[in-house]
Amino acid sequence: MESALSSLSLCFLLLAFTTNFPSAFSGAPEKVTDTQGRPISGAGKYYISQVNGGATGGGGLFLAQTGNSKCQVTILQDYYDGHRGLAVKLGAQGAGSGGVFTGTPLDVALDLKPSCASSSKWVVVADGFSQKWVGIGGGSDHPGAAIVTGTLKIEKYNEGYKFVFCVSATTCSDIGTLDDGETGKRLVLTNNAPFKIAFVSAT
């Protein structure tokens, strides 16, 4: 009997060491890197560059005045792929100038802020537009609209990265672009066409 129990214990021990646990170990946070392979720093500034744009490619990001706003608080992607646009600052929430990892809540802000805007921090806006979209500032910068509560994250996406916006731990949307006849492509929430990006150091 003792021998049988010992054999059974050995089997369980072997099983524990040889079984793969994807739910526990897959998708672990990784350091986000720039196009030179260097880790992104919260103290740095980075241009956002579209990866493999092809026929639907485009350039960097800029601000525009849209809807009821009286300030340039809507983030658009330039149609011209030679335009680097505005740089952004990335930082883990509450982590200051430390490293940036995939799957962790982030603060994202443009390096420059119009004098008419309250902040350069990215927010997601819901108004009469066809999709929720990405802008900067706060409620006072978007009259008649709602600022959506949630967190921004970066996820690995093929050979590049993508931004995602999560309203809960299990409900997230990709950030993509929408060509709606404006002066550039608007950054919007999407479930099927993420904006595949790379980070180019601006310093």
C-alpha positions as CSV (number, residue, x, y, z in Angstrom):
1,M,0.0,0.0,0.0
2,E,2.8,2.4,0.9
3,S,4.5,1.6,-2.4
4,A,1.4,2.4,-4.3
5,L,0.9,5.7,-2.6
6,S,4.6,6.6,-3.3
7,S,4.1,5.8,-7.0
8,L,0.9,7.9,-7.1
9,S,2.7,10.8,-5.4
10,L,5.5,10.6,-7.9
11,C,3.1,10.7,-10.8
12,F,1.4,13.8,-9.5
13,L,4.9,15.4,-9.0
14,L,5.9,14.6,-12.6
15,L,2.6,16.0,-13.9
16,A,3.1,19.2,-12.0
17,F,6.5,19.8,-13.6
18,T,5.6,18.7,-17.2
19,T,2.1,20.3,-17.6
20,N,1.9,23.6,-19.6
21,F,-0.1,26.3,-18.0
22,P,-0.8,28.8,-20.7
23,S,-3.3,30.9,-18.6
24,A,-0.6,31.5,-16.0
25,F,2.4,32.2,-18.2
26,S,1.2,33.3,-21.7
27,G,0.9,37.0,-22.5
28,A,3.3,38.1,-19.8
29,P,4.2,41.8,-20.0
30,E,7.1,42.6,-22.2
31,K,9.2,45.7,-22.5
32,V,8.0,47.9,-25.3
33,T,10.9,48.9,-27.6
34,D,11.5,51.6,-30.2
35,T,12.5,51.0,-33.8
36,Q,16.2,50.7,-32.7
37,G,15.3,47.9,-30.2
38,R,15.8,50.2,-27.2
39,P,13.2,50.0,-24.3
40,I,10.7,52.8,-24.3
41,S,11.3,55.2,-21.4
42,G,8.8,57.4,-19.7
43,A,11.3,60.2,-19.9
44,G,11.5,59.9,-23.7
45,K,9.6,61.3,-26.6
46,Y,8.5,59.2,-29.6
47,Y,6.9,59.6,-33.0
48,I,4.2,57.1,-33.8
49,S,4.9,55.5,-37.2
50,Q,2.5,53.2,-39.1
51,V,3.9,49.8,-39.8
52,N,3.4,48.4,-43.4
53,G,0.9,51.0,-44.3
54,G,0.6,50.0,-48.0
55,A,-2.2,51.7,-49.9
56,T,-3.9,52.7,-46.7
57,G,-0.7,54.1,-45.1
58,G,-0.2,57.5,-43.6
59,G,2.1,59.6,-41.6
60,G,2.3,60.9,-38.0
61,L,-0.3,62.3,-35.7
62,F,-1.5,65.9,-35.5
63,L,-4.4,67.8,-33.9
64,A,-7.4,69.2,-35.5
65,Q,-10.6,71.1,-34.5
66,T,-13.7,69.1,-35.2
67,G,-17.3,69.0,-34.2
68,N,-18.4,71.4,-31.5
69,S,-14.9,72.0,-30.2
70,K,-13.4,75.4,-30.3
71,C,-9.8,74.0,-30.0
72,Q,-7.6,71.5,-31.8
73,V,-8.3,68.5,-29.5
74,T,-9.0,65.7,-32.0
75,I,-6.1,63.4,-32.9
76,L,-5.8,62.6,-36.6
77,Q,-3.2,60.7,-38.6
78,D,-1.7,62.6,-41.5
79,Y,-2.4,61.2,-45.0
80,Y,1.2,61.9,-46.1
81,D,3.5,59.2,-44.9
82,G,6.5,61.5,-45.0
83,H,5.1,63.6,-42.1
84,R,6.4,62.6,-38.7
85,G,3.8,64.6,-36.8
86,L,3.7,65.2,-33.1
87,A,5.7,63.2,-30.6
88,V,4.1,61.4,-27.7
89,K,5.2,60.7,-24.1
90,L,4.4,57.2,-22.7
91,G,4.4,56.2,-19.1
92,A,2.9,53.5,-16.9
93,Q,0.3,55.0,-14.7
94,G,1.9,56.2,-11.5
95,A,5.3,55.0,-12.5
96,G,6.9,58.4,-13.6
97,S,9.9,57.9,-15.9
98,G,10.2,54.2,-15.7
99,G,9.9,51.6,-18.4
100,V,6.8,50.8,-20.5
101,F,5.4,47.2,-20.7
102,T,2.8,45.6,-22.8
103,G,-0.6,45.0,-21.3
104,T,-0.2,47.6,-18.5
105,P,-2.3,50.7,-18.0
106,L,-0.6,53.8,-19.5
107,D,-0.8,57.5,-19.5
108,V,-0.3,58.8,-23.1
109,A,0.2,62.5,-23.9
110,L,1.3,64.5,-26.8
111,D,4.6,66.4,-26.4
112,L,2.9,69.7,-27.3
113,K,-0.4,71.2,-26.2
114,P,-2.5,73.9,-27.8
115,S,-2.9,76.9,-25.4
116,C,-6.7,76.5,-25.7
117,A,-6.6,72.8,-24.4
118,S,-6.6,71.9,-20.7
119,S,-4.2,69.0,-21.2
120,S,-2.3,67.0,-23.8
121,K,-3.3,63.7,-22.3
122,W,-5.1,61.2,-24.5
123,V,-8.8,60.5,-23.8
124,V,-11.5,58.6,-25.5
125,V,-14.6,60.7,-26.5
126,A,-18.2,59.6,-27.3
127,D,-20.4,62.1,-29.1
128,G,-22.4,62.2,-32.3
129,F,-19.5,60.8,-34.4
130,S,-20.0,57.3,-35.8
131,Q,-17.4,55.8,-33.5
132,K,-15.8,56.6,-30.2
133,W,-12.6,58.5,-30.9
134,V,-9.3,59.6,-29.4
135,G,-8.6,63.2,-28.5
136,I,-6.8,65.2,-25.8
137,G,-7.9,67.2,-22.7
138,G,-10.9,66.7,-20.5
139,G,-14.6,67.3,-20.4
140,S,-14.4,71.0,-20.8
141,D,-12.5,70.6,-24.1
142,H,-15.3,68.5,-25.6
143,P,-18.6,70.3,-25.0
144,G,-21.7,68.1,-25.5
145,A,-19.5,64.9,-25.5
146,A,-18.7,62.3,-22.8
147,I,-15.2,61.2,-21.8
148,V,-15.2,57.4,-21.7
149,T,-13.8,55.9,-18.5
150,G,-11.1,53.3,-19.2
151,T,-7.4,52.6,-19.6
152,L,-5.0,52.7,-22.5
153,K,-2.5,49.9,-23.1
154,I,0.0,48.8,-25.7
155,E,-0.1,45.2,-27.0
156,K,2.3,43.4,-29.3
157,Y,0.7,43.1,-32.8
158,N,2.6,41.0,-35.3
159,E,5.9,42.8,-36.1
160,G,4.6,46.0,-34.5
161,Y,2.4,47.2,-31.7
162,K,-1.1,48.5,-31.3
163,F,-3.0,50.6,-28.7
164,V,-6.0,49.2,-27.0
165,F,-8.6,50.9,-24.8
166,C,-10.2,48.8,-22.0
167,V,-13.3,49.8,-20.1
168,S,-12.9,46.8,-17.8
169,A,-10.5,43.9,-17.3
170,T,-12.2,41.8,-20.0
171,T,-13.7,44.4,-22.4
172,C,-11.2,46.1,-24.7
173,S,-11.2,47.6,-28.2
174,D,-8.3,48.2,-30.5
175,I,-7.5,51.8,-31.6
176,G,-7.6,52.1,-35.4
177,T,-8.0,54.9,-37.9
178,L,-11.1,56.0,-39.9
179,D,-11.0,58.1,-43.1
180,D,-14.2,60.2,-42.8
181,G,-13.2,62.9,-45.3
182,E,-11.5,65.1,-42.7
183,T,-8.0,66.5,-43.0
184,G,-6.6,63.2,-41.8
185,K,-7.7,59.8,-40.5
186,R,-9.3,60.0,-37.1
187,L,-8.1,57.6,-34.3
188,V,-11.1,55.6,-33.3
189,L,-12.1,52.5,-31.3
190,T,-12.5,49.4,-33.5
191,N,-12.8,45.6,-33.2
192,N,-11.3,44.5,-36.5
193,A,-8.8,47.0,-37.9
194,P,-6.1,48.0,-35.4
195,F,-3.6,50.8,-36.2
196,K,-0.3,48.8,-36.4
197,I,2.5,51.1,-35.2
198,A,6.1,51.4,-34.2
199,F,7.7,54.0,-31.9
200,V,10.5,56.2,-33.4
201,S,12.7,58.0,-30.9
202,A,12.3,61.8,-31.2
203,T,15.3,62.6,-29.0
